[in-house]
């Protein structure tokens, strides 16, 4: 029964997005799921510790530092 409903739902509400867009959404959801301080309320509001976001940004900057042309980097 569940299989029939799933197939019917897929037929009626088909996802017409490109594979690239679906892949981007999948990566975004995986990244969100890795956040430790993410909380959601029953109303759908979400919050996260700003320090965790800051730490994630700094890690990402460091990981992708080699992709930035040295002439574009700021001098500190």
C-alpha positions in Angstrom: 0.0 0.0 0.0 2.8 2.4 0.9 4.6 1.7 -2.4 1.4 2.6 -4.4 0.9 5.9 -2.5 4.6 6.8 -3.0 4.4 6.1 -6.7 1.1 8.1 -6.9 2.6 11.0 -5.0 5.7 11.0 -7.3 3.5 11.0 -10.3 1.3 13.9 -9.2 4.0 16.0 -7.7 7.0 15.2 -9.8 10.3 17.0 -9.2 11.3 18.8 -12.4 14.5 20.3 -11.1 17.8 19.5 -12.7 20.1 16.9 -11.2 22.6 19.6 -10.4 20.0 21.5 -8.3 18.9 18.3 -6.5 22.6 17.6 -5.7 23.1 21.1 -4.3 20.1 20.7 -2.1 21.4 17.3 -0.9 24.8 18.8 0.0 23.1 21.7 1.8 20.9 19.4 3.9 24.0 17.3 4.8 25.9 20.4 5.9 22.9 21.6 8.0 22.7 18.2 9.7 26.3 18.4 10.8 25.6 21.6 12.8 25.5 20.7 16.5 23.7 23.7 18.0 20.9 23.9 15.4 17.4 23.9 17.1 14.0 24.1 15.6 10.7 25.1 17.2 7.4 23.4 16.4 6.4 26.6 14.5 9.3 26.1 12.1 11.7 28.7 13.4 15.4 27.8 13.6 18.3 29.1 15.6 22.0 28.3 15.8 24.9 29.5 18.0 26.7 32.3 16.1 30.1 31.0 17.3 29.5 27.6 15.5 28.7 29.5 12.3 31.9 31.5 12.7 34.0 28.4 13.3 32.5 26.7 10.2 33.3 29.7 8.1 36.9 30.0 9.3 37.4 26.2 8.6 36.0 26.6 5.1 38.1 29.6 4.3 41.2 27.7 5.4 40.2 24.6 3.4 39.7 26.5 0.2 42.5 29.0 0.6 44.5 27.4 -2.2 41.8 28.2 -4.7 42.1 31.9 -4.2 44.7 33.8 -6.3 47.3 35.2 -3.9 47.0 38.6 -5.4 43.3 38.7 -4.3 44.1 37.9 -0.6 44.0 40.7 1.9 47.1 41.6 3.7 46.8 41.5 7.5 
